[in-house]
Amino acid sequence: MNMKLIYKKNLMVDLVKLGNDLEYSSRNRKNSKYQVFFFPHTKKLDMDIAFLTGKEYVPDERAVE
């Protein structure tokens, strides 16, 4: 399954609150004081990101139902 990387902690927290599954996190390669959060790339995740950021949802063929 494809993973979607999230770099903002606040966005990660909101996505988890909306019921999205956080798979794991790891250190950012460029700046080790930051974390990167990995989510399964689903249509629900894309729709929730659009909702939280105030953007329009654009379907992505790489996302899984």
Rosetta blueprint (number, residue, H / E / L):
1 M L
2 N L
3 M E
4 K E
5 L E
6 I E
7 Y L
8 K L
9 K H
10 N H
11 L H
12 M H
13 V H
14 D H
15 L H
16 V H
17 K H
18 L L
19 G L
20 N L
21 D L
22 L L
23 E L
24 Y E
25 S E
26 S E
27 R E
28 N L
29 R L
30 K L
31 N L
32 S L
33 K L
34 Y L
35 Q E
36 V E
37 F E
38 F E
39 F E
40 P E
41 H L
42 T E
43 K H
44 K H
45 L H
46 D H
47 M H
48 D H
49 I H
50 A H
51 F H
52 L H
53 T H
54 G L
55 K L
56 E L
57 Y L
58 V L
59 P L
60 D L
61 E L
62 R L
63 A L
64 V E
65 E L
